[in-house]
Structures are given as C-alpha cells and as structure tokens.
Amino acid sequence: MTVKLFDRSWWQNDNSESQTQAAWVHRYRLWVAFYGNRPAIFGLVLIGLVLLGAIFAPWLATHDPVAQNLGQRLLPPSTGNWLGTDELGRDVYSRLLYGGRVTLGMVLAVVVLVAPVGLLIGCAAGYYRGAADVVLMRVTDVFLAFPRLILALAFVAAIHPGMTSAVIAIALTTWPPYARLARAETMAIRDTDYIAAARMTGASSFRIIIHHVMPLCFSSLIVRVTLDMSSIVIFAASLGFLGMGAQPPMAEWGTMISSARRFILEQWWVPLIPGLAILTVSLAFNLVGDGLRDALDSRQN
C-alpha cells in the first residue's frame, strides 16, 4: 500500500489496513507528540542550524579558518570580522563554522561506534543470562569504575593526541551505560509470549536477539543517545581544551577556548564565542532528548 501523504484520515486511522500503515501511523503519532513540545522543537531547530553551518562552512565562512594575520590580531567584532579575530589574527566566525564540523563529526563518530556495540552487549547479556551475563556485566563495571575523563586521557596519552585517538577514547568510556540500559530492557521482554513464539518457530538465539530483541530496545536507546550527545560534545571539547583532541591549527571549539583563555578578561569575545557554541549545542541536544523521551512515553501509555 502506498503512503497517502495528503489523506489525514489515513494517518489517524486506528484500524490499520496493513503493517505499512500501522508503522506510519505510529510515526505520525510520535511526531505529533514531539511537535507539541516547544522546547524540543526549539532544540531541533538549533541543531539543524548548527548542522547546516557545519555542512556549508566552505561557502558560509568569510575567511580561511587557518590563515594568520598578526596585524589584525584580537580585533573586536566588526563588519570585516563578524565575531572578531583571535590571537593569531584568524577570523573567529570562520573558525567557529569549521570547528562545528570537527566537533559534530566527533559526536557522530562516537555514536556510530558506541550505540551498536553497547546495544549488542547489553542484549546478549540480558538474553543469555548466566555466565555470559556475569562476564559481560563485570567488564562493563570495570569501565564504569574509572572516571570517564581520566580513562580517556590515559588512553589518548598512551597512543597519540589527535582526533582519532579522542574518538576511540570517548567511545571506550561511553558504551557501558548503553549496555546496562539494553540489558535491563532485554530482561524485561526475554520471557514474553512474543519471544517465546519466535523460539517455537525454530529461530536461533542470535536471530532472536538481532531481529526481535534489539528493535524493542531502540526507543530507549535513541533517547539515551540523544541525551548523551550533549555530554559527548563537552567531552570532545574538554579533550581539545587539554590538548588531547584536535590539534592546532585545526579549528575545534575546545582548542579555540584553550588557546584564548589568557585573553578572557581583556578580549573576552575570543574564548566566549566557542564556549557559547558548546553551551548552545549541548542545550539543544538535551531539549531534543527530553522531547523524545516524553513523546515515546506518551505513545506507550
């Protein structure tokens, strides 16, 4: 059945005629619940604007983000440099746009690495239980026992400071909560009739986990990932601030604050602007995560 985009009754039909219609009706109701949360929509708009700025940075930037001009160092915001210049005369606005590419790229890379791994480990532990559960959860507890920033710094220092090392370090310290969440969800549904019916058809445990258990954990995982994106942004900026993330002259928000921190009293705009960018993106992800959590709860109730 084709999706009837302009038939409102089709989207609101409680008696769906097919699985396709039922799936689209659920998505529509989720969107309606989410759209009713104005702070969440505001956060979504902010994220969209930041993403557009990062994607189209080469066309939106007014200067080369790494070009130095010592004759124009530490200039205040003006028509020539919309957000001023830093200690090396580089345009802060252009570096902010390119820094968004680096920071959001690191966030995306961490989520792509962490979410599937944490989901698979948690679902396997909750489904098999017994020795597998004990081993997997004790490994998870080991990672949870260390402070995240300290563990990430130790890992990056042991390898080599840089974006790749920072992404791997953040991923290593971020996956345990997802595994815990997936395990709890799996243990709640492991003995349901739905899973028992799948076993009776002869499906293997691996197939049940992949095709039946993991999809039921997606809702909670999406909410947790969205809420965690704000902490990943701050985490990535913290590593950059400490010199363990993106390396100069690459534009990255944490690195920008680090290089300009000595000018915080006189030329306040240089460290303040990337700090506001981190605050804005973190707040936006939190608002969207809260909206998703409320929408999913309202759909399930």
C-alpha positions as CSV (number, residue, x, y, z in Angstrom):
1,M,0.0,0.0,0.0
2,T,1.3,3.4,-0.9
3,V,1.6,6.1,1.7
4,K,-1.3,8.6,1.3
5,L,0.6,11.8,2.2
6,F,-2.4,14.2,1.9
7,D,-5.1,12.0,3.4
8,R,-5.2,13.0,7.1
9,S,-7.6,10.2,8.0
10,W,-5.1,7.7,6.7
11,W,-2.5,8.9,9.2
12,Q,-5.0,8.9,12.1
13,N,-6.7,5.5,11.4
14,D,-6.7,3.3,14.5
15,N,-7.7,0.3,12.4
16,S,-4.8,0.0,10.1
17,E,-5.2,-2.0,6.9
18,S,-1.6,-3.1,6.7
19,Q,1.7,-3.3,8.6
20,T,2.9,-0.3,6.5
21,Q,0.0,1.9,7.5
22,A,0.4,0.8,11.2
23,A,4.1,1.8,11.1
24,W,3.4,5.2,9.5
25,V,0.5,5.9,12.0
26,H,2.9,5.2,14.9
27,R,5.5,7.5,13.4
28,Y,2.9,10.2,12.8
29,R,1.7,10.0,16.4
30,L,5.2,10.1,17.7
31,W,5.9,13.3,15.6
32,V,2.6,14.9,16.9
33,A,3.6,14.2,20.5
34,F,7.1,15.5,19.8
35,Y,5.9,18.6,17.9
36,G,3.7,19.6,20.8
37,N,6.9,20.0,22.9
38,R,8.0,23.6,22.0
39,P,11.4,23.4,23.8
40,A,12.2,20.2,21.9
41,I,11.3,21.8,18.6
42,F,13.5,24.8,19.5
43,G,16.4,22.4,20.3
44,L,15.8,20.6,17.0
45,V,15.9,23.9,15.1
46,L,19.2,24.9,16.8
47,I,20.7,21.5,15.9
48,G,19.5,21.9,12.3
49,L,21.1,25.4,12.1
50,V,24.4,24.2,13.5
51,L,24.4,21.2,11.2
52,L,23.7,23.4,8.2
53,G,26.5,25.8,9.3
54,A,28.9,22.9,9.6
55,I,28.0,21.3,6.3
56,F,28.1,24.6,4.3
57,A,31.1,26.0,6.2
58,P,33.2,26.4,3.0
59,W,30.5,28.6,1.5
60,L,29.4,30.5,4.7
61,A,32.9,31.2,6.0
62,T,34.2,34.7,5.2
63,H,37.9,33.9,5.7
64,D,40.3,31.0,5.6
65,P,40.0,29.4,9.1
66,V,43.7,28.8,9.5
67,A,45.1,31.9,7.7
68,Q,47.0,34.1,10.1
69,N,47.3,37.9,10.0
70,L,49.2,39.2,13.0
71,G,48.4,42.7,12.0
72,Q,44.8,42.1,12.8
73,R,45.1,40.0,16.0
74,L,42.5,40.3,18.8
75,L,40.2,42.6,16.9
76,P,36.7,43.0,18.3
77,P,33.6,42.0,16.3
78,S,33.1,44.3,13.2
79,T,31.8,44.2,9.7
80,G,35.1,42.8,8.4
81,N,35.3,40.1,11.1
82,W,31.8,39.4,12.3
83,L,32.9,37.7,15.6
84,G,36.4,39.3,15.8
85,T,39.8,37.7,15.5
86,D,41.9,35.5,17.7
87,E,45.5,35.9,19.0
88,L,46.9,35.0,15.6
89,G,44.6,37.2,13.6
90,R,42.3,34.3,12.4
91,D,38.7,35.0,11.9
92,V,36.7,33.6,14.8
93,Y,33.4,33.3,12.8
94,S,35.1,31.1,10.1
95,R,36.8,29.0,12.7
96,L,33.5,28.6,14.6
97,L,31.9,27.1,11.5
98,Y,34.8,24.8,10.7
99,G,35.0,23.9,14.4
100,G,31.4,22.8,14.3
101,R,32.4,20.3,11.6
102,V,35.1,18.8,13.8
103,T,33.0,18.7,17.0
104,L,29.8,17.3,15.4
105,G,31.9,14.9,13.3
106,M,33.4,13.5,16.5
107,V,30.0,13.2,18.1
108,L,28.6,11.3,15.1
109,A,31.6,9.0,15.0
110,V,31.3,8.2,18.7
111,V,27.6,7.4,18.4
112,V,28.1,5.2,15.4
113,L,30.8,3.3,17.3
114,V,29.1,3.1,20.7
115,A,25.4,2.6,20.1
116,P,25.6,-0.7,18.2
117,V,28.3,-2.2,20.5
118,G,26.5,-1.2,23.7
119,L,23.2,-2.5,22.4
120,L,24.6,-5.8,21.3
121,I,26.5,-6.4,24.5
122,G,23.5,-5.5,26.7
123,C,21.0,-7.6,24.7
124,A,23.3,-10.6,24.7
125,A,23.9,-10.3,28.5
126,G,20.2,-9.9,29.2
127,Y,19.1,-12.7,26.9
128,Y,21.6,-15.4,27.7
129,R,22.0,-14.5,31.3
130,G,24.1,-16.9,33.4
131,A,27.8,-16.9,32.8
132,A,27.6,-14.7,29.8
133,D,25.7,-12.1,31.7
134,V,28.2,-12.2,34.6
135,V,31.2,-11.8,32.4
136,L,29.8,-9.1,30.2
137,M,28.5,-7.0,33.1
138,R,31.7,-7.3,35.1
139,V,33.6,-6.0,32.0
140,T,31.1,-3.2,31.9
141,D,31.6,-2.5,35.6
142,V,35.3,-2.2,35.1
143,F,34.8,0.6,32.6
144,L,32.2,2.3,34.8
145,A,34.6,2.2,37.8
146,F,37.0,4.7,36.2
147,P,36.2,8.4,35.8
148,R,35.5,8.9,32.2
149,L,37.8,11.8,31.6
150,I,40.7,10.2,33.4
151,L,40.3,7.0,31.4
152,A,40.1,8.9,28.1
153,L,43.2,11.0,29.0
154,A,45.2,7.9,29.8
155,F,44.2,6.2,26.6
156,V,45.0,9.2,24.4
157,A,48.3,9.8,26.2
158,A,49.2,6.2,25.7
159,I,48.6,6.3,22.0
160,H,48.9,9.8,20.4
161,P,46.9,13.0,20.8
162,G,44.6,13.6,17.9
163,M,41.0,13.3,16.7
164,T,41.1,9.6,16.0
165,S,42.5,8.8,19.5
166,A,40.0,11.1,21.1
167,V,37.0,9.5,19.3
168,I,38.2,6.0,20.3
169,A,38.8,7.2,23.9
170,I,35.4,8.8,24.2
171,A,33.8,5.6,22.7
172,L,35.5,3.4,25.2
173,T,34.1,5.4,28.1
174,T,30.6,5.9,26.7
175,W,29.3,2.4,25.8
176,P,28.8,0.9,29.3
177,P,25.6,2.9,30.1
178,Y,24.1,1.7,26.8
179,A,24.9,-1.9,27.6
180,R,23.3,-1.5,31.0
181,L,20.1,0.0,29.5
182,A,19.9,-2.7,26.8
183,R,20.3,-5.4,29.4
184,A,17.5,-4.1,31.5
185,E,15.2,-3.8,28.5
186,T,16.1,-7.3,27.3
187,M,15.5,-8.9,30.7
188,A,12.0,-7.3,30.8
189,I,11.0,-8.8,27.4
190,R,13.0,-12.0,27.3
191,D,10.2,-14.2,28.7
192,T,7.3,-12.6,26.9
193,D,5.0,-14.6,24.6
194,Y,6.4,-12.7,21.6
195,I,9.9,-14.0,22.2
196,A,8.6,-17.5,23.1
197,A,6.7,-17.6,19.8
198,A,9.9,-16.8,18.0
199,R,11.7,-19.6,19.8
200,M,8.9,-22.1,18.8
201,T,9.4,-21.3,15.1
202,G,13.0,-22.6,15.5
203,A,14.7,-19.2,15.4
204,S,18.3,-19.2,16.8
205,S,19.2,-17.1,19.8
206,F,21.3,-14.9,17.6
207,R,18.4,-14.3,15.2
208,I,16.0,-13.6,18.1
209,I,18.4,-11.0,19.6
210,I,19.1,-9.3,16.3
211,H,15.5,-9.3,14.8
212,H,13.3,-9.4,17.8
213,V,15.0,-8.1,21.0
214,M,17.2,-5.3,19.7
215,P,14.4,-3.5,17.8
216,L,12.4,-3.3,21.0
217,C,15.3,-1.6,22.7
218,F,15.7,1.1,20.0
219,S,13.3,3.6,21.6
220,S,15.1,3.8,25.0
221,L,18.5,3.7,23.2
222,I,17.6,6.6,20.9
223,V,16.5,8.7,23.9
224,R,19.7,7.9,25.8
225,V,21.9,8.6,22.8
226,T,20.3,11.9,22.2
227,L,20.7,13.0,25.8
228,D,24.3,11.7,25.9
229,M,25.2,13.7,22.8
230,S,25.4,16.9,24.9
231,S,28.0,15.2,27.2
232,I,29.9,13.9,24.2
233,V,30.1,17.4,22.9
234,I,31.5,18.6,26.2
235,F,33.8,15.6,26.4
236,A,35.3,16.2,23.0
237,A,35.7,19.9,23.8
238,S,37.4,19.0,27.1
239,L,39.9,16.8,25.3
240,G,40.6,19.6,22.8
241,F,41.0,22.1,25.6
242,L,43.6,19.8,27.3
243,G,45.5,19.3,24.1
244,M,44.5,15.7,23.7
245,G,41.9,16.1,20.9
246,A,42.1,18.0,17.7
247,Q,45.5,19.6,17.2
248,P,46.3,23.2,16.1
249,P,45.9,24.8,13.7
250,M,42.7,22.8,13.2
251,A,39.6,24.7,14.3
252,E,37.8,23.0,17.1
253,W,35.8,24.6,19.8
254,G,37.7,23.2,22.8
255,T,41.0,24.1,21.2
256,M,39.8,27.6,20.5
257,I,38.9,28.1,24.1
258,S,42.3,26.7,25.2
259,S,44.3,29.0,23.0
260,A,42.3,32.1,24.0
261,R,41.9,31.5,27.7
262,R,44.6,34.0,28.7
263,F,42.6,36.8,26.9
264,I,39.3,36.1,28.8
265,L,39.4,39.4,30.7
266,E,40.6,41.8,28.0
267,Q,39.5,40.2,24.7
268,W,36.5,38.3,26.2
269,W,34.8,37.6,22.9
270,V,37.6,35.2,21.7
271,P,37.0,32.5,24.3
272,L,33.4,33.3,24.9
273,I,32.1,32.7,21.4
274,P,33.2,29.0,21.1
275,G,32.0,28.5,24.7
276,L,28.6,29.8,23.8
277,A,28.6,27.4,20.8
278,I,29.3,24.4,23.1
279,L,26.6,25.6,25.5
280,T,24.0,26.0,22.7
281,V,24.6,22.6,21.1
282,S,24.6,20.8,24.5
283,L,21.4,22.5,25.5
284,A,19.8,21.7,22.1
285,F,20.6,18.0,22.4
286,N,19.2,17.9,25.9
287,L,16.0,19.6,24.8
288,V,15.6,17.2,21.9
289,G,16.3,14.2,24.2
290,D,13.7,15.3,26.7
291,G,11.2,15.8,23.9
292,L,11.8,12.3,22.5
293,R,11.6,10.8,26.0
294,D,8.2,12.5,26.6
295,A,6.9,11.6,23.1
296,L,7.9,7.9,23.5
297,D,6.3,7.7,26.9
298,S,3.1,9.3,25.7
299,R,3.0,6.9,22.8
300,Q,3.4,3.9,25.1
301,N,1.0,5.0,27.7
